Amino acid sequence: MTISSQVSEADARRLPLSETRVLLGVGLAIALVAGLVFRVVGQLVLVPSRPFVTAAVFALTVPVMWALAVGIFRWRGLSGGAKREAAALLVVPGMLVDAVSTALFSVVYPNMGLEAAGLFGGLLLLAYATVLVAGFVGR
């Protein structure tokens, strides 16, 4: 098998453009809803002086994001390489939005103290990593 035929086979397995758009849209919707939630209650759940609450939020993030990702994969009927591609498509919109929201943390999230910015960034990384791993493992 030549390299050009391997590339052609890989391209043939790519998600259709319509599915790509759906996944990007779903990812953007999730990011915007999550941003709104933290805009409203972030000061209650990401407080450095309340480590048990913060730890609970971090601990709950993994199963919630895993279930959300797997649910989306099932809803869209995705498996194998399509799940990997879908996972990346789901997280990219949020990563782009959060690049701005974290840079302008005190403007976007005036309800949270600046000391919570590191916790917020860590939580974002954990959430995105969980979705990506869900796309690469499992059935």
SULFEN-V512330 format. One record per residue. N is the residue number from 0. RES is the residue in three letters. PHI is phi in radians with two decimals (NA if undefined). D_CENTER is the distance of its C-alpha to the mean C-alpha in whole Angstrom. Layout:
N RES PHI D_CENTER
N RES PHI D_CENTER
This chain:
0 MET NA 37
1 THR -1.52 36
2 ILE -1.11 33
3 SER -1.14 33
4 SER -1.27 33
5 GLN -1.14 30
6 VAL -1.14 28
7 SER -1.08 29
8 GLU -1.14 28
9 ALA -1.13 25
10 ASP -1.15 25
11 ALA -1.15 26
12 ARG -1.58 23
13 ARG -1.21 20
14 LEU -1.16 19
15 PRO -1.12 21
16 LEU -1.00 20
17 SER -1.11 20
18 GLU -1.22 17
19 THR -1.02 15
20 ARG -1.12 16
21 VAL -1.05 15
22 LEU -1.14 11
23 LEU -1.11 11
24 GLY -1.13 12
25 VAL -1.11 10
26 GLY -1.05 7
27 LEU -1.14 9
28 ALA -1.06 11
29 ILE -1.08 8
30 ALA -1.10 7
31 LEU -1.19 11
32 VAL -1.13 12
33 ALA -1.07 10
34 GLY -1.07 12
35 LEU -1.14 15
36 VAL -1.04 15
37 PHE -1.24 15
38 ARG -1.18 17
39 VAL -1.60 19
40 VAL -2.11 19
41 GLY -0.97 17
42 GLN -1.17 21
43 LEU -1.61 22
44 VAL -1.98 19
45 LEU -2.13 18
46 VAL -2.17 22
47 PRO -0.97 23
48 SER -1.40 26
49 ARG -2.16 25
50 PRO -1.10 23
51 PHE -1.23 23
52 VAL -1.14 21
53 THR -1.09 19
54 ALA -1.09 19
55 ALA -1.12 19
56 VAL -1.10 15
57 PHE -1.10 14
58 ALA -1.14 16
59 LEU -1.32 14
60 THR -1.06 11
61 VAL -1.10 11
62 PRO -1.16 13
63 VAL -1.17 11
64 MET -1.20 8
65 TRP -1.09 10
66 ALA -1.09 12
67 LEU -1.09 10
68 ALA -1.09 9
69 VAL -1.09 12
70 GLY -1.08 13
71 ILE -1.18 12
72 PHE -1.04 13
73 ARG -1.18 17
74 TRP -0.99 17
75 ARG -1.58 17
76 GLY 1.17 19
77 LEU -1.77 17
78 SER -2.66 18
79 GLY 0.96 19
80 GLY -1.09 18
81 ALA -1.13 17
82 LYS -1.15 14
83 ARG -1.11 13
84 GLU -1.12 13
85 ALA -1.10 11
86 ALA -1.04 8
87 ALA -1.12 9
88 LEU -1.14 9
89 LEU -1.21 6
90 VAL -1.55 4
91 VAL -1.03 7
92 PRO -1.03 8
93 GLY -1.13 6
94 MET -1.12 7
95 LEU -1.19 11
96 VAL -1.08 11
97 ASP -1.28 10
98 ALA -1.06 13
99 VAL -1.39 15
100 SER -1.14 14
101 THR -1.36 15
102 ALA -1.16 18
103 LEU -1.93 19
104 PHE -0.87 18
105 SER -1.21 22
106 VAL -1.46 22
107 VAL -1.31 19
108 TYR -2.15 19
109 PRO -1.18 23
110 ASN -1.30 22
111 MET -1.89 21
112 GLY -1.23 23
113 LEU -1.03 23
114 GLU -1.14 23
115 ALA -1.54 19
116 ALA -1.03 18
117 GLY -1.12 17
118 LEU -1.08 16
119 PHE -1.08 13
120 GLY -1.06 12
121 GLY -1.11 12
122 LEU -1.13 10
123 LEU -1.06 7
124 LEU -1.05 8
125 LEU -1.08 9
126 ALA -1.11 5
127 TYR -1.14 4
128 ALA -1.08 7
129 THR -1.09 8
130 VAL -1.12 6
131 LEU -1.10 8
132 VAL -1.10 11
133 ALA -1.03 11
134 GLY -1.31 11
135 PHE -1.80 14
136 VAL -2.17 16
137 GLY 1.48 18
138 ARG -1.47 20
